[in-house]
C-alpha cells in the first residue's frame, strides 16, 4: 500500500481501518469505498487534506 498523499510505502496499521504514514505524518482512514487523509499542522490541529473514492 502507498500513501495516497505522498506516495511513500512507509505505511503502518494503527487501527482497524486506520493507517499512518511515517513519511508525511498523515493518518489514512478507510470507510467503505472512500478514504480520508488527515494531517496535523504545527499547532496540532487535524485537517482533512485529501478525500477520494477507492476504485478497483
Backbone as a ProteinNet text record, in pm:
[ID]
protein_1_A
[PRIMARY]
XXXXXXXXXXXXXXXXXXXXXXXXXXXXXXXXXXXXXXXXXXXXXXXXXXXXXXXX
[TERTIARY]
84.1	0	88.7	50.2	120.6	34.1	99.4	28.9	-37.2	-168.2	-235.8	-197.2	-127.1	-88.1	53.5	149.4	289.3	349.2	274.6	315	425.6	449.6	550.2	496.1	585.4	546.2	565	597.6	620	487.5	399.3	265.4	257.6	198.8	177.7	32.7	-16.7	-155.2	-162.1	-254.6	-268.4	-405.7	-493.4	-627.9	-696	-823.6	-898.6	-905.4	-933.5	-938.1	-856.1	-748.7	-664.5	-519.3	-452.4	-312	-239.1	-107.3	-26.2	94.4	119.5	236.9	344.8	456.1	564.4	650.5	622.8	695.3	633.8	501.3	435.2	353.3	359.5	291	140.9	81.7	-61.1	-129.2	-254.3	-335.7	-432.1	-445.9	-536	-648.7	-772.4	-889.8	-972.2	-1004	-1079.6	-1218.5	-1321.2	-1460.8	-1527.1	-1582.7	-1648.8	-1556	-1590.5	-1507.5	-1444.4	-1430.7	-1370.5	-1257.9	-1164.7	-1061.6	-1041.7	-993.3	-958	-813.5	-740.6	-605.3	-611.8	-572.4	-578.9	-437	-406.7	-273.4	-283.4	-178.6	-172.8	-84.6	-129.7	-44.8	47.6	121.4	220	156.6	30.7	-40.3	-111.4	-102.6	-164.8	-310.1	-355.4	-494	-504.3	-599.6	-618.7	-694.7	-651.8	-714.9	-720.7	-836.9	-850.1	-783.5	-680.9	-607.5	-643.2	-709.5	-747.2	-856.7	-956	-1057.3	-1070.6	-1103.1	-1111.2	-1191.7	-1246.5	-1316.9	-1220.3	-1225.6	-1139.4	-1203.9	-1127.3	-1174.2	-1083.9	-1138	-1059.5	-973.5
-118.2	0	124.6	222.4	350.2	458.2	557.1	670.7	748.2	773.7	847.4	995.2	1043.1	1184.5	1206.8	1123.8	1145.8	1029.1	922	802.4	721.1	743.2	665.9	527.3	431.3	296.5	275	381.8	373.1	385.9	287	287.3	179.6	215.6	119.6	121.8	7.5	-2.5	38.9	129.3	175.5	143.8	92.1	59	-29.6	-55.9	-147.9	-99.7	26.2	83.1	210.9	216	335.1	297.8	382	363.4	494.5	486.9	605.9	605.1	717.4	732.5	803.4	736.3	796.4	890.8	899.4	992.7	1133.5	1142.6	1274.2	1295.8	1200.5	1208.9	1229.9	1155.7	1164	1033.9	1046.4	930.4	905.7	780.2	742.8	661.3	706.9	639.8	588.4	458.2	395.8	359.8	406.7	374.2	332.2	212.4	158.4	168.4	249.8	264.2	403.3	470.8	604.3	608.2	698.9	719.9	869.7	902.4	1039.5	1040	1140.3	1161.8	1280.8	1256.5	1359.4	1392.9	1521.8	1567.7	1665.1	1668.7	1763.2	1881.4	2001.6	2117.7	2140.9	2250.2	2278.6	2296.4	2337.4	2359.5	2233.7	2126.4	2000.8	1987.8	2073.4	2069.8	1978.6	1883.9	1788.9	1855.6	1824.5	1880.4	1771.9	1755.2	1661.3	1724.7	1657.8	1714.7	1648.8	1531.5	1464	1363.1	1356.6	1252	1195.9	1068.5	1007	878.3	836	710.3	603.1	487.4	375.3	301.5	281.8	205.7	85.3	-16.6	-138.3	-124.5
0	0	0	-78.9	-84.3	-20	36.2	92.1	-22.2	-12.2	-119.5	-124.9	-22.8	-18.8	-71.5	-25.3	-64.9	-144.2	-163.8	-239.8	-173.2	-46.4	26.6	60.7	75.2	115.7	266	339.1	483.2	558.3	537.7	595.2	702.6	816	922.6	966.8	1009	1054	1200.8	1234	1372.1	1429.9	1349.9	1394.8	1294.6	1321.5	1236	1091.2	1070.2	935.6	927.7	1008.2	1013.2	988.4	912.2	879	903.2	919.4	943.8	851.3	786.4	700.5	781	801.8	879.2	794.7	665.6	580	586.4	571.8	574.1	701.5	795	924.1	908.6	816	791.2	832.4	870.4	904.5	790	749.1	641.9	704.1	684.4	739.2	622.3	625.2	516.7	567.2	495.4	523.6	393.8	390.8	271.7	152	54.1	-65.8	-74.3	40.9	44	146.4	125.8	226.8	248.5	368.1	403.7	449.8	410.2	459.5	553.8	678.5	782	824.7	828.2	864.4	981	1062.8	1173.6	1135.5	1171.5	1145.6	1265	1263.3	1368.2	1505.7	1510.6	1636.7	1686.5	1609.2	1648.5	1608.7	1520	1474.2	1351.9	1357.6	1247.5	1133	1011.2	892	784.8	722.6	611.4	490.5	437.4	324.3	191.7	199.1	74.5	102.9	16.2	20.7	-120.3	-129	-260.7	-251	-362.8	-372.2	-420.9	-357.9	-394.9	-511.3	-617.7	-732.6	-753.6	-812	-838.5	-960.1
[MASK]
++++++++++++++++++++++++++++++++++++++++++++++++++++++++

